[in-house]
Amino acid sequence: MLDFVLAIKLGVAAVALTWILGIVMMPKRQTLHIVWAIFCGGLAAVMLREVFTPAQLGVMGPALIIASCASCSLFWLVSRALFRPNAAVGWPQLLLVGGIFAPTVIKQFLLAIQADTVLGAAAQAQLFESLSHGQTLLSSTVLVLSFWEGVRGWSPALPANEKRLRGLFLATFGLCVSTCVMVLDHGSANLPADLMAAIQAICALAILAVTSVAVRYRERHPLPVETPTSRPVLADEAREEAREMARRIRALMEQDAPYLDPDFKVAGLARRLREPDYKISRAITAGLEAPNFNRYVNGWRVEHAKGLLADPSLVKEPVLNIALDSGFASLGPFNRAFKEMTGQTPRDYRKARLETDPGLARLA
């Protein structure tokens, strides 16, 4: 069993060091490559410390102890670079990562200068314990953040391969970290030392293998960079035409309230005004300065719903009926649109009106 475990750990260290060598030789490196290389260095340091004794490591021991801090802190940055289109590393990230390294650096420095002769063994032990508690807290924070990075961008609209990648990453990372940290390190698992070492080695190998696949996948399938959309620049004649069309749209909405139809679409508005669809869409964005047709129409629907929610005769009307009467096809989109545009849910809006209007409160 022991030889098997040592072979896995040496294999993990070898693969990690190979990754570092490959990234160093790359002609052009991205943020993902840099943070992944540093993480691989930290992982290799962890494995080598567990394979060789302090006597065998000699003067390399303290350096490997410090480098080991990169195994969890840098993995968060790797996760950010994998699942964020803009994952530049700034001062907030560096401060958090530096906070994980600092306790180990301080302890190794104090040991090197034999500070216990000045501080006293008891005082130094208490200081080391305090530093370890702070480091554990920060390490736990970045582990949670690493998992969160894989979750935050999840959407049903993601490509199937992207969903599979995130699912594999989250399942592997979650299972391995919960096993090593919660069960083996802080749990009450009464397992033989050799078996615990084997589990930890297999977890390290699994994380290295799955993240290696994720890095290669991201190299071939980069996330689209999020850039602010700019409105098209229109010629004076087209701009004036869009403004005139916007006035016609606004007048139609005020007079006929077509937005109360849940199936109201751009094509329907174009038919009413006897204009091409593209002119209607251009008038919505350039003339009315709305993000898109749906947002513009939902604005009218929400204003209509606000009037219904404040109507004394409808104080007991279910919110679902209010949503349907305002042109929404179901309750979910109504709640989302209402909160986005007012900062309140429909129920909270009605409740606030009840609290400020005694007449409504008596009818409730």
URHUQUI-V733941 format. One record per backbone hydrogen bond with DSSP energy under -0.5 kcal/mol. NH is the residue of the N-H (numbers start at 1). CO is the residue of the C=O. If there is no record, write none. Layout:
NH_CO ; NH_CO
This chain:
5_1 ; 6_2 ; 7_3 ; 8_4 ; 9_5 ; 10_6 ; 11_7 ; 12_8 ; 13_9 ; 14_10 ; 15_11 ; 16_12 ; 17_13 ; 18_14 ; 19_15 ; 20_16 ; 21_17 ; 22_18 ; 23_19 ; 24_20 ; 25_21 ; 26_23 ; 34_30 ; 35_31 ; 36_32 ; 37_33 ; 38_34 ; 39_35 ; 40_36 ; 41_37 ; 42_38 ; 43_39 ; 44_40 ; 45_41 ; 46_42 ; 47_43 ; 48_44 ; 49_45 ; 50_46 ; 51_47 ; 52_48 ; 57_53 ; 58_54 ; 60_57 ; 61_58 ; 63_59 ; 64_60 ; 65_61 ; 66_62 ; 67_63 ; 68_64 ; 69_66 ; 70_67 ; 71_68 ; 72_69 ; 73_69 ; 74_70 ; 76_72 ; 77_73 ; 78_74 ; 79_75 ; 80_76 ; 81_77 ; 82_78 ; 83_79 ; 84_80 ; 87_85 ; 90_88 ; 94_90 ; 95_91 ; 96_92 ; 97_93 ; 98_94 ; 99_95 ; 100_96 ; 100_97 ; 101_97 ; 102_98 ; 103_99 ; 104_100 ; 105_101 ; 106_102 ; 107_103 ; 108_104 ; 109_105 ; 110_106 ; 111_107 ; 112_108 ; 113_109 ; 114_111 ; 115_110 ; 117_114 ; 118_115 ; 119_115 ; 120_116 ; 124_120 ; 125_121 ; 126_122 ; 127_123 ; 128_124 ; 129_125 ; 130_126 ; 131_127 ; 132_128 ; 133_129 ; 134_130 ; 135_131 ; 136_132 ; 137_133 ; 138_134 ; 139_135 ; 140_136 ; 141_137 ; 142_138 ; 143_139 ; 144_140 ; 145_141 ; 146_142 ; 147_143 ; 148_144 ; 149_145 ; 150_146 ; 150_147 ; 151_147 ; 151_148 ; 152_148 ; 153_149 ; 154_151 ; 158_155 ; 163_159 ; 164_160 ; 165_161 ; 166_162 ; 167_163 ; 168_164 ; 169_165 ; 170_166 ; 171_167 ; 172_168 ; 173_169 ; 174_170 ; 175_171 ; 176_172 ; 177_173 ; 178_174 ; 179_175 ; 180_176 ; 181_177 ; 182_177 ; 182_178 ; 183_178 ; 183_179 ; 184_179 ; 185_180 ; 186_181 ; 189_183 ; 191_189 ; 196_192 ; 197_193 ; 198_194 ; 199_195 ; 200_196 ; 201_197 ; 202_198 ; 203_199 ; 204_200 ; 205_201 ; 206_202 ; 207_203 ; 208_204 ; 209_205 ; 210_206 ; 211_207 ; 212_208 ; 213_209 ; 214_210 ; 215_211 ; 216_212 ; 217_213 ; 218_214 ; 219_215 ; 220_216 ; 221_217 ; 227_225 ; 234_232 ; 239_235 ; 240_236 ; 241_237 ; 242_238 ; 243_239 ; 244_240 ; 245_241 ; 246_242 ; 247_243 ; 248_244 ; 249_245 ; 250_246 ; 251_247 ; 252_248 ; 253_249 ; 254_250 ; 255_251 ; 256_252 ; 257_252 ; 257_253 ; 260_257 ; 261_258 ; 262_260 ; 264_261 ; 269_265 ; 270_266 ; 271_267 ; 272_268 ; 273_269 ; 274_270 ; 275_270 ; 279_276 ; 280_276 ; 281_277 ; 282_278 ; 283_279 ; 284_280 ; 285_281 ; 286_282 ; 287_282 ; 287_283 ; 288_283 ; 290_284 ; 296_292 ; 297_293 ; 298_294 ; 299_295 ; 300_296 ; 301_297 ; 302_298 ; 303_299 ; 304_300 ; 305_301 ; 306_302 ; 307_303 ; 308_304 ; 309_305 ; 310_306 ; 311_308 ; 314_311 ; 315_312 ; 317_314 ; 322_318 ; 323_319 ; 324_320 ; 325_321 ; 326_322 ; 326_323 ; 327_324 ; 328_323 ; 334_330 ; 335_331 ; 336_332 ; 337_333 ; 338_334 ; 339_335 ; 340_336 ; 341_337 ; 342_338 ; 343_339 ; 349_345 ; 350_346 ; 351_347 ; 352_348 ; 353_349 ; 354_350 ; 355_351 ; 356_352 ; 357_353 ; 358_356 ; 361_357 ; 362_358 ; 363_359 ; 364_360
